[in-house]
């Protein structure tokens, strides 16, 4: 990875990623569901396959969490409706 300086009080800037021959490597920044960013390198089928599998697992994990949260919201709404009915609240 190539930067324009060393880490310090004023951050250095990212320039590019090179292989051992000094050639630029194809890559992209990807926003993750947790709000962080990852730098994805392309060109190696094994790395690409591993990345895709990891992304699929991460998506499944977030979808399962979303389903759990929606279920909890429905349950809480049901409790609220029962309390309102029992107390005569509108």
Secondary structure by P-SEA (a helix, b strand, c coil): cccccccccbbbbbccccccccbbbbbbbbbccccbbbbbbcccaaaaaaaaaaaaaaaaaaaaaaaaaaaaaaaaaaaaaaaaaaaccc
